[in-house]
Amino acid sequence: MACLAHSFHRIYPQEHYKTASDIDKQGALVTDFLSGAVFSHSNFSRRNRLIAGMAHATVVIESGVKGGSMNTADLAHQYGRELFAVPGPPSDHKSAGCHQLLLQQKAQLLTDPMVLVEALGWNHQQEVKAVQTPLFVELTEEEQVLYNLFSKEGKLHLDQLALSARWKVSVTASLLIQMEMKGLIRALPVKYFEWI
């Protein structure tokens, strides 16, 4: 899948036309620009919010302190998505953005691809330990709202829960942490949760 910084009537840069055609045959090209929209380099910042919102994780491999990669990383962090950064030599200005994300604790350190595989739950060989559901737990009014949502779906993403409950993501996340500490729910990779 590729997110475009322009409408479908053009491909920028033009040398990427064949790649875009290949992606279109096996995946999807996504844009929120209408046909005939004026192309501007500021479109890339607008496009980055699609990338940050749709991706399960954002990995910053190399970036200065400012630029498109940092813009996408900041958006991913705001959206509560998984964010990783690859460190580089301390004196390399092309790694300064990665170091900043790590120092600000916005991103997780990525030195091995398996860290990403495990964080996103792609390693299906992990054992899930059984947890006894507490009996006769009294739920608060907010917890009851989430319980009702879980009883319909089983496992849900943080964004889905917040949207369905009509709460802010931060409020929903805080409530989920409390419920996890009570042993009511289990956190899964990529911001998914399930009722135990």
Phi, psi and omega in degrees: 000139179228135177262127185263150177260026182199176180280175184287349184283357177211162173235129179235133347291159187299333180296343181271008184300315181296318178299316179298321179295318178296317179297318181299326181285328186245355183209237181203148170253131185237137176207158171241018176265132179287155179302133179086001180297143180292132180275135178215152179293340176291345177299333184296322178296320179294320179295326184299332179292330175293316180300310182296324182282327184272332185283141175291330179210150174245131179242119177261114184268321182205129179194146169285182181291332178238155177139181184299319180297318180290325176299313179296318180298317179297319178295316179301319179296317179297324181281355181077023179276161175294136182225129181234151176223139178262122181286159177223187178301137183304330183272354184276116181295340178285350177253358184300322179294318177299315180297321179297317178299320180290317180296323179280359180058033174274329184242153173272146178291129179238105178242352183215132180303333181294335176298317179293316180302315182288319182296326181268001177074024180280348179270094186282000181272358179293139178276135175263118182281135179288138178236130180289128177287128178297140180269145174056045177275129177277129182262143172286172181299318180293319179296325178296322177300313180292322178302317179299321178292315179297324183294338178273325189248333183092286176236143185220152177277150179308315181297319179297317180298313181298317181295314181294322181277347182063041177243163173292151179299320181297320178294316180297315181298319179297316179295320180296322178298316179298318180292325177294320179293332177280352180081020181273327182229166178236132175280134177247168179300157175060040173065028173263152179223152176221149177284137182270000000 
